[in-house]
Amino acid sequence: MKIGNRSFRPKLLPSLVFIALLPALIALGIWQWNRGMEKYHLRDVREENAKKAPIRLERYRGPEKDLLGREVIVRGRFDLEKQLLLHNQKYREEPGFLVFAPFRLEHEDRVILVNRGWLSTGMRLSTIPDLPGPDGTIELQGRIEHAPSVGLKLGDPGAGKMGWPRAVTYIDMDWLTRQMGYHFLPDVLWLESGETYGLVRDWPQFDKGREQMPPEKHMSYAFQWFSLAVALCVIYIVVNLKKTED
């Protein structure tokens, strides 16, 4: 193929590199694009649900994923014998834990994990403190949200730890189901009612870091990967163009 006074004569090595890299760059761009669109959708669902009146969770039978950002009221009881402390959760630059406990819905097998609030680590770096809470059947109100994002999830969330309460590095519902034997709802209730028992529930402070990677950043990465794919095509063509003799 001729382009002006040059002919396109692809060599083996550049062609192999091109064939290996181009699909990878495009695939990475598409993945970032899809993740960005997914997060835009979740943001829209959350914002729309935040405008709606609270509903009773026991009576809701729609898709559980559509509850994101919704205020709900739920009746049941805590299992305070199986609480979790999520590591490395800062509040106003102070290190601490977020405290979670399973809450069984009244007259149901379904269980929702409740984010009870934040607790300062203080000097108790190696000691899990007492975590008192309400006993018996109670009614809670709060907001349905994802568990806090913690970046990379490496290994078992509670590796090497036994018994309860248990400190974990991230929240994994499948792991919790295996550990506790409960049928958990996919998301978490961020508690907004009742006595705090010394825990902090200043959720707007934690909402600031809710989108660890917002959709705009995914779209920016997608643009970079697609740009690299275009640049690779240009380089491949230029490298393999040879001047022809008249």
N, C-alpha and C positions, 0 to 999 in steps of 0.2 A: 504494500500500500504506500502511495506517495503523498507527501504533504509538502507542497511547494517544490523546492529543489532537494528535498530530503525523502528518504524512504524509511518506512517503519519495519525494522528487522529485529524482532524480540529475541533476546538471548535466553539460554536455558536457566541460568541462576536467577537473574532478575524476574523471570516469569514464575519460577517456583516460589520466590518470596512474595510476589504479587498475589498469586493464587492462594497462598496461605494466609496473608494478612487481610486482604480485602473483605472476605466473608466475616472474619472475626470483628473487624471494625464496624461493619454494618450491623452485625448481630448485637454488639455492645450498644450502638446507637439506638436500635429498636428497643432493646431491653430498658434503657434509661427513659426513652420516650413513653413506653407503656407504664412504667412505674410512676412517671410524672402524671400521666392521665388518670391513673388509679387514685393517686393521692389528691388530685383536683376533685375527683368524684367524692372521695371520703370527706373532704373539706366541705363540699356542698351539702352532703347528707348531714354532717354534724351541725352546720349553721342553720339548716332548715329545721332540724329536730329541736334545736335550742329554743326556737320560737314557739314550740307547741306546749300545751298544758301537760302537766305530769299525768302518767297513766299507772295503773296497777300492774305490776309485772306478772303476778300470778294469772291474770286474765288475758295477757297478751299471747297470741298464738301465731303471729306473723313471723317473717324471717328475722332471726336474732341479729343479723348484721345490720338491719335497718334501724336498730335502736341506738346506734352510735350518737352520742351527744344529747340523748333524750333524758329528761328528768323522769324518774320512776319512783313509785312507792311500793314497798315490798314487805310482806309479813312473814315471819319465820323465827329461827333462832340460830345464834352463832355456835360454831364448834371452836371454843377458845382453847381446846387442848392441842389444836393443830394450826398454830399461827406461823406466819412467815415474816422474816425481816429482809427487805431488799437492800443490799449493800449500796454504798457510794451514792446516796441521794442527798444532795446539798440543799439547804434552805438558808438563803441570805449568806452564802459562802461558808456556812457551818456544816461540817460533815454529820451524817446521820443515816437513819433507816426510814423506809416506808413500811408500815406495819399492815399486813394483810391477814384476813381470817375468812374461812369458808362460812357461808350463811345459807342454811337449808330453807327453801321456801315451804311455807306451811301447806300440809297435805299433798306435797309433791316430792318426787325424787330429785328434782333439779336443784342445783347448788350454784350460787354465784359467789365469786371471790370478791370480798369487800376491802377496799383501800381505806383503812381506819384513820390514817393520818401519819404524820412525820414525828420521829423521835430522835433527839440529839444523841450522837454517839457518846459525847462527853469523855470521860475517862474509862468507859467500859468497852475498850477495844476488843477484849477477848471474853467478855461475859455478857450473856444475853439477859436483859433485865426482865423483871416481872411485867406481864402485859395484861392487866385486868380489863374486864369489859362487862357488858350487860349480860345477865343470866335470864334464862326463860324465854318465852315467846314475846317478841317485840315487833314494832313497826319501824322501818327505816325509810328515809328519803335521800336520794342522791342522783348522780349523773352517770350514765353509762359511757365508759371510755375504754380505750385500749389500755393494757398494762403499760407502765412507763417504758420508753425505749432506752436501751442501754448499749446500743452499738453492736459490736461483734458478740455473738453468743457462742462461747467456746466450752465444750465439755458439758458435763452434768451440772445443772444450776446449783445443786447442793452437794457437790462432790466431797466425799470423805466425811460428811456430817450425818449424824443419826439422831433420832429423837425429836421432840418438839418442845418449844418453838425452834424453828430452824432458820439459819441465815442462808440466803441464796444470792447468787450473782445476777440472775434474771428470772422473769416469770414465764413458765412454760406450762400451758394447760394440760397437754398430754402427759407430761412428767408428773404434774400434780394429781391427775386421775390415777396414774399407776401407784403413786405414793399414798393417796388417801382413799381411793376407791369410790370417789364421788363422780357424778355426771355434771361437770362444770359447764355453765354457759360460756361462750367464747370470749366475752369481754368482762370488764371489771366495774363494780359499782364504787364510784368515788363518793364516800359518805359525806352528807351535808347536814345531818340531823343528829340530835341526841347529845349526851354527855361526851366530852372529848377524852376523858381519863388521862389527861396530861399530854395528849397528842396534838399536833398542829395541823389544821386543815386549811391553810392559806393556799387554796388550789390555784388562784391566778399566778402565784409565783412559780408553780410547777408547770402550768400551761405554757409559760414562755418557752420552755424547752421541749414541748410536746412533739413538735415536728423536727426531729433531729436532722432530717434532710427534707426540706420542703419541696413541693413539686417544681417550683421555679429552678431549684438547683439541679434536679433530674433533667429538666429540659435544657439547661445550660450544658450539662455533660453530654446529652444526646447531640446537641449542635456541635460540640467539640469532636465527638467520635465521627459524625458524618463529614465534618470538615477534613479530618484526617484521612477519611476514605477518598474524598475528592482529591486531596493533595497527593495521596499515593498514586492515584490514576494519572495525574499530571506528571509526576516524577517518572513513573513507568514509561509513559509515552516519550518524554524528553530523553531519557537514558537510552532508549532503543531507536531513536531517530539518527540515521546516518546520512551524511551529505552524499548525494549522487554526483558522479562525474558526467558532464555534458558530452 
